[in-house]
Amino acid sequence: MTVNHDLITFGPVPSRRLGRSLGINNIPPKICSYSCVYCQLGRTLNMRAERKAFYKLDELLKAVEKKVKDAKDKGEQIDYLTFVPDGEPTLDINFGKEVELLKPLGIKIAIISNASLVWQKDVRDDLCKADWVSLKIDAVSEDAWRKIDRPYRSLRHDNILQGIAEFSRIFTGKLATETMLIQDVNDNAEELEKIACFIIGLKNVKSYISIPTRPPAEKWVKSADEQAVNRAYQVFKEKSIDAEYLIGYEGNAFAFTGNVEEDLLSITSVHPMRKEAVDEFLKKANGNWVVIDKLITENKLIETEYKDNRFYMRKI
């Protein structure tokens, strides 16, 4: 039976992390090693931790080639081919071969993984073939990990953390981590400190701090508030971690508009600005604090504090 190519590829779509990204869905929905409480796709229907083949290699290659050609014919730019399926991409045992087959297209390849299988050498070897890899680190504490990510029964958190550390030592591409903050689970100072202390041991890493922005799998899930998100950012920065928010939509987050309000909201959706930085920004933009007061009144900007310093960030 011929596979519908539109089920395998989508986009290109705007991505703050990757520019224009063409998505590759190499796992049928919803097969995963986790059943994360915040997942926008709902609970995992088929949990597994054993790798297997899902799509034929030639079907996936044809689907991506067609999508790339269609995009180029329309003059659309593609910065990355991104494996971001409706499940965990490394469950696909052909994943490494697929990356190799796509390399001749001349487009960088990215993988967004929950890191659950990175303790396996064959998975690390496959991931090393990509140009950019994102690994999930929602928690370092066992209890928090189990509550948030709800892993397949055979998985061990200590093995996963060890696998992440080992992968960071051998990977020559760009490595990112992503931490999803859930209110009253992993947004407390103690857990954030543990996560930061683990991340500083990784090599050449950029860390993204995110919150659920779409309806989660479980109704009880609440996003961490602005105070907690800012706390996470500050804890990471104190450890000299290259950190950035992922708390808003992926539109023109980095576009310079020349509009003081829009530019402030773009900047503060990526990282908080200290009062002194806002002062400097307004001076360069020939603006004044009336703009800040207006954005706060309109509930677009929020003022928060950390260690006696005042920060401004985009309202979640």
C-alpha positions as a printed NumPy array, in Angstrom:
array([[ 0.   ,  0.   ,  0.   ],
       [ 1.341,  3.419, -0.958],
       [ 1.867,  5.815,  1.937],
       [ 0.334,  9.273,  1.703],
       [ 3.335, 11.602,  1.44 ],
       [ 1.482, 14.328,  3.31 ],
       [ 1.47 , 12.072,  6.375],
       [ 5.275, 11.936,  6.345],
       [ 6.211, 15.554,  5.595],
       [ 4.797, 18.971,  6.416],
       [ 5.817, 22.589,  6.036],
       [ 8.105, 24.357,  5.714],
       [ 7.012, 26.156,  8.891],
       [ 8.652, 29.007, 10.831],
       [10.781, 27.895, 13.772],
       [12.558, 30.195, 16.191],
       [15.255, 27.578, 16.674],
       [15.706, 26.475, 13.073],
       [14.45 , 29.198, 10.739],
       [12.316, 27.607,  8.006],
       [11.843, 23.961,  8.925],
       [10.403, 21.155,  6.816],
       [ 9.019, 18.549,  9.203],
       [ 9.502, 14.804,  8.79 ],
       [ 7.017, 12.546, 10.565],
       [ 8.894,  9.222, 10.614],
       [ 6.699,  7.675, 13.358],
       [ 2.969,  6.898, 12.958],
       [ 0.786,  8.605, 15.581],
       [ 0.994,  8.153, 18.49 ],
       [ 3.844,  5.755, 19.204],
       [ 6.226,  6.969, 21.893],
       [ 8.408,  5.951, 24.821],
       [ 6.818,  8.688, 26.96 ],
       [ 3.274,  9.801, 27.642],
       [ 4.047, 13.36 , 28.705],
       [ 1.35 , 15.068, 30.725],
       [ 1.71 , 18.23 , 28.63 ],
       [ 1.713, 16.621, 25.173],
       [-0.461, 18.537, 22.711],
       [-1.262, 15.279, 20.901],
       [-2.841, 13.705, 23.96 ],
       [-1.911, 10.512, 25.773],
       [ 0.348,  7.994, 24.044],
       [-1.725,  5.251, 22.404],
       [ 1.145,  2.819, 21.877],
       [ 3.989,  2.998, 24.383],
       [ 7.213,  1.192, 23.541],
       [10.971,  1.459, 23.983],
       [12.064, -1.088, 21.383],
       [13.142,  0.233, 18.006],
       [11.531, -1.021, 14.792],
       [10.961,  0.009, 11.178],
       [ 7.825,  1.985, 10.369],
       [ 7.999,  3.378,  6.825],
       [ 9.934,  2.024,  3.868],
       [13.128,  3.957,  3.191],
       [12.208,  4.755, -0.405],
       [ 8.728,  5.995,  0.617],
       [10.159,  8.438,  3.149],
       [12.848,  9.632,  0.735],
       [10.305, 10.204, -2.055],
       [ 8.006, 12.103,  0.293],
       [10.77 , 14.464,  1.425],
       [12.182, 14.943, -2.09 ],
       [ 8.724, 15.853, -3.39 ],
       [ 8.12 , 18.34 , -0.567],
       [11.531, 19.957, -1.084],
       [10.909, 20.27 , -4.825],
       [ 7.444, 21.769, -4.271],
       [ 8.862, 24.287, -1.811],
       [11.686, 25.306, -4.145],
       [ 9.269, 25.651, -7.075],
       [ 7.304, 28.127, -4.949],
       [10.455, 29.988, -3.934],
       [10.163, 28.905, -0.303],
       [13.313, 28.611,  1.746],
       [14.144, 25.477,  3.769],
       [16.84 , 25.819,  6.422],
       [16.426, 22.398,  8.054],
       [14.847, 19.032,  7.442],
       [13.532, 18.287, 10.928],
       [12.572, 14.905, 12.333],
       [ 9.699, 15.939, 14.618],
       [ 7.068, 13.177, 14.436],
       [ 3.911, 12.351, 16.393],
       [ 6.076, 10.211, 18.677],
       [ 9.76 ,  9.622, 19.487],
       [11.834,  9.742, 16.253],
       [14.632,  7.467, 17.503],
       [12.162,  4.571, 17.886],
       [12.554,  4.28 , 14.107],
       [15.378,  1.755, 13.627],
       [15.944,  3.115, 10.095],
       [16.39 ,  6.638, 11.366],
       [20.181,  6.736, 10.81 ],
       [19.824,  5.373,  7.274],
       [17.126,  7.946,  6.544],
       [19.45 , 10.777,  7.588],
       [22.154,  9.419,  5.287],
       [19.707,  9.177,  2.366],
       [18.587, 12.777,  2.878],
       [22.101, 14.255,  3.096],
       [22.498, 14.591, -0.718],
       [19.617, 17.103, -0.723],
       [22.126, 19.566,  0.725],
       [19.897, 20.75 ,  3.573],
       [20.891, 20.564,  7.228],
       [19.127, 17.911,  9.291],
       [17.683, 18.411, 12.779],
       [16.24 , 15.965, 15.305],
       [13.894, 16.818, 18.175],
       [14.047, 13.893, 20.614],
       [12.799, 13.177, 24.123],
       [16.228, 11.584, 24.801],
       [14.669,  8.421, 26.232],
       [16.72 ,  6.045, 24.068],
       [19.998,  7.958, 24.005],
       [21.471,  5.528, 26.534],
       [21.769,  3.066, 23.619],
       [24.953,  3.302, 21.552],
       [23.171,  2.699, 18.246],
       [20.828,  5.611, 18.954],
       [23.751,  7.907, 19.806],
       [25.516,  6.835, 16.599],
       [22.4  ,  7.619, 14.543],
       [21.909, 11.012, 16.213],
       [25.532, 11.914, 15.47 ],
       [24.679, 11.913, 11.76 ],
       [22.441, 14.969, 12.205],
       [23.55 , 18.617, 12.208],
       [21.354, 19.798, 15.109],
       [19.872, 17.733, 17.938],
       [17.495, 18.756, 20.712],
       [17.21 , 16.529, 23.801],
       [14.517, 16.836, 26.452],
       [15.59 , 17.373, 30.073],
       [12.383, 18.064, 31.973],
       [13.743, 16.908, 35.315],
       [16.775, 15.446, 37.043],
       [14.858, 14.152, 40.06 ],
       [13.352, 10.712, 39.474],
       [ 9.944, 11.58 , 40.932],
       [ 9.539, 14.732, 38.847],
       [10.64 , 12.878, 35.691],
       [ 8.074, 10.141, 36.229],
       [ 5.285, 12.603, 37.   ],
       [ 5.917, 14.796, 33.938],
       [ 7.173, 12.428, 31.243],
       [ 5.465,  9.184, 32.361],
       [ 8.085,  6.897, 30.759],
       [ 7.729,  3.379, 29.41 ],
       [ 8.146,  0.91 , 32.266],
       [11.593, -0.421, 31.237],
       [13.291,  2.981, 31.019],
       [15.712,  4.151, 33.716],
       [16.339,  7.833, 34.277],
       [19.962,  7.451, 35.41 ],
       [20.763,  5.606, 32.163],
       [19.13 ,  8.366, 30.121],
       [21.049, 11.153, 31.879],
       [24.285,  9.214, 31.416],
       [23.452,  8.741, 27.734],
       [22.816, 12.469, 27.272],
       [26.181, 13.275, 28.849],
       [27.959, 10.713, 26.658],
       [26.248, 11.992, 23.505],
       [27.293, 15.575, 24.262],
       [30.928, 14.438, 24.389],
       [30.901, 12.795, 20.957],
       [28.455, 14.968, 18.993],
       [30.142, 17.453, 16.658],
       [27.   , 19.284, 15.593],
       [24.834, 21.773, 17.488],
       [23.254, 20.416, 20.665],
       [20.206, 21.892, 22.382],
       [18.269, 20.901, 25.479],
       [14.649, 21.708, 26.178],
       [12.994, 21.891, 29.582],
       [ 9.215, 22.136, 29.795],
       [ 8.15 , 23.85 , 33.013],
       [ 5.006, 22.579, 34.72 ],
       [ 3.583, 24.477, 37.675],
       [ 4.24 , 22.85 , 41.057],
       [ 6.184, 19.946, 39.523],
       [ 9.563, 21.057, 38.147],
       [ 9.425, 24.86 , 38.404],
       [10.726, 25.081, 41.974],
       [14.187, 26.455, 42.756],
       [15.556, 23.09 , 43.923],
       [14.677, 21.191, 40.738],
       [15.813, 24.052, 38.504],
       [19.17 , 24.078, 40.283],
       [19.547, 20.329, 39.692],
       [18.69 , 20.679, 36.002],
       [21.133, 23.572, 35.574],
       [23.919, 21.681, 37.368],
       [23.418, 18.745, 34.992],
       [23.351, 20.908, 31.871],
       [26.604, 22.729, 32.718],
       [28.358, 19.369, 32.395],
       [27.304, 19.074, 28.754],
       [29.422, 20.2  , 25.823],
       [28.536, 23.166, 23.57 ],
       [24.882, 23.257, 24.481],
       [22.083, 25.793, 24.09 ],
       [19.173, 25.383, 26.488],
       [15.553, 26.265, 25.822],
       [13.071, 26.908, 28.623],
       [ 9.512, 26.291, 27.52 ],
       [ 5.953, 26.038, 28.771],
       [ 2.868, 24.317, 27.333],
       [ 1.309, 26.67 , 24.782],
       [-1.375, 24.285, 23.51 ],
       [-3.985, 22.18 , 25.343],
       [-2.099, 19.465, 27.31 ],
       [-2.876, 15.75 , 27.549],
       [-3.944, 16.111, 31.195],
       [-6.369, 18.771, 32.39 ],
       [-4.521, 19.329, 35.693],
       [-1.41 , 20.568, 33.903],
       [-0.692, 24.273, 34.301],
       [ 2.132, 26.268, 32.775],
       [ 4.737, 27.71 , 35.108],
       [ 4.018, 31.391, 35.693],
       [ 6.215, 34.322, 34.691],
       [ 7.965, 34.41 , 38.064],
       [ 8.999, 30.76 , 37.748],
       [10.064, 31.092, 34.103],
       [12.235, 34.08 , 34.946],
       [13.676, 32.178, 37.924],
       [14.617, 29.299, 35.627],
       [16.303, 31.663, 33.193],
       [18.28 , 33.375, 35.958],
       [19.36 , 30.06 , 37.539],
       [20.587, 28.864, 34.133],
       [22.417, 32.129, 33.41 ],
       [24.099, 32.053, 36.832],
       [25.639, 28.755, 35.701],
       [26.765, 30.431, 32.431],
       [24.301, 28.345, 30.407],
       [23.295, 29.789, 27.032],
       [19.565, 29.887, 27.762],
       [16.548, 31.145, 25.857],
       [12.772, 31.13 , 26.281],
       [10.328, 29.277, 24.087],
       [ 7.125, 30.7  , 25.518],
       [ 5.402, 32.29 , 22.543],
       [ 4.407, 31.686, 18.965],
       [ 7.046, 31.01 , 16.338],
       [ 6.189, 33.943, 14.051],
       [ 8.414, 36.977, 13.553],
       [10.152, 36.629, 16.929],
       [13.467, 37.855, 15.572],
       [12.237, 40.339, 13.006],
       [13.315, 43.957, 13.488],
       [10.263, 46.068, 12.821],
       [11.4  , 49.512, 13.893],
       [ 8.324, 49.537, 16.119],
       [ 9.371, 49.961, 19.772],
       [ 6.444, 47.981, 21.181],
       [ 6.77 , 45.068, 18.777],
       [10.533, 44.873, 19.186],
       [10.267, 44.906, 22.979],
       [ 7.732, 42.08 , 22.89 ],
       [ 9.928, 40.095, 20.493],
       [12.984, 40.451, 22.712],
       [11.153, 39.672, 25.947],
       [ 9.572, 36.556, 24.475],
       [13.12 , 35.17 , 24.154],
       [14.674, 36.38 , 27.399],
       [13.867, 38.818, 30.223],
       [15.299, 42.341, 30.194],
       [16.641, 43.992, 33.311],
       [15.405, 47.508, 33.994],
       [18.793, 48.913, 33.017],
       [18.635, 47.088, 29.681],
       [15.153, 48.447, 29.019],
       [16.405, 51.96 , 29.795],
       [19.212, 51.531, 27.279],
       [16.875, 50.072, 24.657],
       [14.407, 52.941, 25.003],
       [17.209, 55.475, 24.751],
       [18.454, 53.955, 21.47 ],
       [14.909, 53.691, 20.109],
       [14.024, 57.269, 21.102],
       [11.264, 55.868, 23.317],
       [10.288, 56.372, 26.944],
       [ 8.689, 54.485, 29.842],
       [ 5.199, 55.401, 28.639],
       [ 5.617, 52.458, 26.233],
       [ 6.41 , 50.063, 29.103],
       [ 3.504, 51.288, 31.209],
       [ 1.182, 50.88 , 28.216],
       [ 2.303, 47.295, 27.543],
       [ 1.877, 46.382, 31.214],
       [-1.591, 47.945, 31.291],
       [-2.543, 46.024, 28.149],
       [-1.352, 42.811, 29.854],
       [ 1.294, 42.219, 27.191],
       [ 4.335, 42.773, 29.404],
       [ 4.927, 41.789, 33.02 ],
       [ 7.288, 43.121, 35.671],
       [ 8.979, 40.563, 37.921],
       [11.899, 40.427, 40.353],
       [14.818, 38.115, 40.969],
       [17.498, 38.701, 43.611],
       [16.567, 42.387, 44.051],
       [16.715, 43.099, 40.319],
       [13.669, 44.121, 38.313],
       [13.003, 42.289, 35.044],
       [10.503, 42.702, 32.222],
       [ 9.226, 39.794, 30.158],
       [ 6.45 , 39.072, 27.718],
       [ 3.203, 38.009, 29.331],
       [ 2.665, 34.277, 28.987]])
